[in-house]
Amino acid sequence: MRLKRFGSKKRPDYRIVVMDSRANTQSRTLDEVGQYHPLAEKDQQVVLKVEKIKDWLAKGAQPSDTVKSLLNRSGVTVARTSQE
């Protein structure tokens, strides 16, 4: 899981997407599981599809550090792996 940037110049919006780790950052995504709007109000910054996220985590998807912090901040607990 990683962030994919959208939006216009100086108005970033990000989608939280599930991708193959070997794929290019601009390549096709497997699934979209949320959105992150860093310039919005604090309570409207992160929009998550919690059921999809839990399904992908159960399948072995590894979130990036930024996505992991967003998930933990939103109440979706991501367990630490033995590789960290």
Salt bridges, closest charged atoms under 4 A:
ASP13 OD1 - HIS37 ND1 2.89
ASP20 OD2 - ARG22 NH2 3.09
ASP31 OD1 - LYS52 NZ 3.26
GLU32 OE1 - ARG15 NE 3.95
GLU84 OE2 - LYS68 NZ 2.09
GLU84 OE1 - ARG80 NE 3.35
